[in-house]
Amino acid sequence: MVNSDKFLWVWLVTLIAIFALDCFVFFREMARPQLMGAIFAATGVGFAAVLAQMRRLWHEKFMTQTLIALLPVLGPTEIKNVVMQLLATLGKK
């Protein structure tokens, strides 16, 4: 689990670096608006989508870790109910 935490932080730092680079280019090349549009079209829209996906994955990771932590104290009936609920949730997606 620690490796996945590091991986998520690396991605977040990379996204922040790309955003900072976009801002730097924006302020440096303000006289050429066609270049600005191309840069932000290439990275800006994807940036928001990647952040939303990372948030969803981080939430799923937390829920999975919580479930794994609870499994040793659950009885067979509770485990079956949890698995059935997870399958129902996956079926909705």
N, C-alpha and C positions, 0 to 999 in steps of 0.2 A: 504494500500500500504506500510505503514511503516513496518508492520510485515514481508512482503515478502522481503523487503530490509535487515532486520535483518537476516532472514533465509538464504539469499544468502551469506551474510558476514560470517555467522557461517559455512556454507559449505566451503567457500574459506579458512577460518582459519583452518578448519579440514583437508583439502587437503594439506595445507602447513605443518601442523604438521605431517601428514603421510609421506610427502616427507622428512622432517627433520629427522624423525625416520629412514627412509630408508637409508639416508646418514650416520647417526650415526652407524647403523648396518653394513653398507658397510665398513666404516673405522675400525670398531672394529673387524670384521670377515673377513678381507682380505685374510687370510690364507686358507679359505674354500670357493673356488669359486662355488661349487655346491649349497651352501646355498645362495650365492649372486644371482645366476641366478634364483633361486626359488622366492626369495623375490621380485626382480625387475620384474619378470614375473607376479607375483600376483598383484603388485600395480602399476608398471610403465605404463603399457599399459592402464589400466583403468584410471589412472590419466589424461592422455592426452585426452581420450574420455570424461571424466567428465568435464574437462575444456572447451572443445569445446561445449558441451551441455549447460553448464552454460552460456557461451558467447551468444549462440543462444537464450536462455531463457531470458537473461537480455535485449537483443535487442528487443525481442517480448514484454517484459514488458514495455520498453520505448515507443515503438510504440503504445501500447494499452493506456498508460497514456496520450500520445499526442492526440490520437483520442478522448478519453473521455474529455479532456480539450477543444477540438475544437467543440464538439457536440452542446453545447448551442448556438453557433454563426452561425451554419449551418442551411440552410433552408431545407425543405423537399426534394427538388430535389437533393441537394448536399448530404444529408444523404443517399438517395437511391443510388446515384452513388458510395459513399464510401462503402456501404454494398455490392453492386454488385462487386466492385473491390476486396473486401475481400473474397467473395465467390469464385471468379475466382482464387485468389491466393491460397486458401485452396484446390481447385480442382486440382491444379498443384502438390501438395505435395503428 
